[in-house]
C-alpha cells in the first residue's frame, strides 16, 4: 500500500501589493548572491515542460525554475515554443513580430546561438524568443523533411559547440508539430499539475503521446519530474489532489508544492520572474526550493565547475 506524503510547502501568499521594480536595483545580482550553489549536471539536461490541460502554470514553472537554476550558478537556456511568447515576456526579452527566434531556427535551420537573447533575470540565463510568426510554423513545417526533429538537430549542433547545463522547452498547450518537436528533442518531461479538480485531466493523453514518441522517434524521453502548482494550504481539495498525484507518481513528484501567490501572477507584467520581482514571497521561495530539488535529483556533481 502506497503511503501518501504531504507536500512540503511554504505559507500561503496573501500579499496584495508589490514594490515597483524601480525600487529593487540590481535585484538579479542580489538573488544570485543569496542562492546556494547548485550541482552541475554531468551532461546537458534537455527538459520539455508540457501539459495538455491549460492554466496549470506551465510557462510560469518553466521560467521560474530556469531563473532559480541560473541564480544557483548554472547556465540555462529557455526555448520558447509558444507563439504567444509568454516565457519571453516573463524573462524580459523582446519578442515583437519580426524579431528572429524559434521560428527561424525551425523553418530556416538557423543556429540557435545566432538568435538567443540574454535575460536580465540572471547573468547566465538565455532565451530563444517566440513571436507571433511562430503560429505559422505548423503549416510551414508540413512539407519539410524531418519536420518533427528540426529542434533536436538545432540543439545537437548547439551543445556540440557550447556547454549548457539546462535547456528548458516551453510548449504551447496543444499536440501539434511544435510540441512534437519539443518531445523529440528532449530527454526529460516535466509536467506541472494544478492542485485543483480534474488535475490529472490531460496527463493521461500526454502520457499516451509520450509512449508514441518513445516507440517511434525518441526512446530517450522519460517523465522525470512533476511539479504541484497552485497549492492552497487552506483547502482540503489541494491536499487530496496532491496525495492523488503522489500516489500515481511517487518517484517523480518534487517535495515542494508551489502555492497560489499574488506575486507569481504579478511578476510577468513587469517582465520578470517572481524570483527577482519579490524574492521573499511564498511563490519565489517555493520555486527556488523546487529548482534546488530538480538540480540535486539530476546530478552526481557536488558544485559549480
ABEGO torsion letter per residue (X at the ends): XBBBBBBBBBBBBABABBBBAAABBGAAAAAAAABBBBBBBABBBBBBBBBABBGAGAAAAAAAAAAAAAAAGBBBBBBBABAAGAAAAAAGBBABBGBBBAAAAAAAGBBAAAABBBBAABAABBBBBBBAAAAAAAAAAAABBGAAAAAAAAAAAAAAABBBABBBBBBBBBBBAAAAAAAAABABBBBBBBBBBGAABGAAAAAAAAAAAAAAABAABBBABBBBBGBBAABAAAAAAAAAAAAABAAABBABBBBBBAAAAAAAAAGBBAAAABAABAAAAAAAAAAAAAAAAABABAEBX
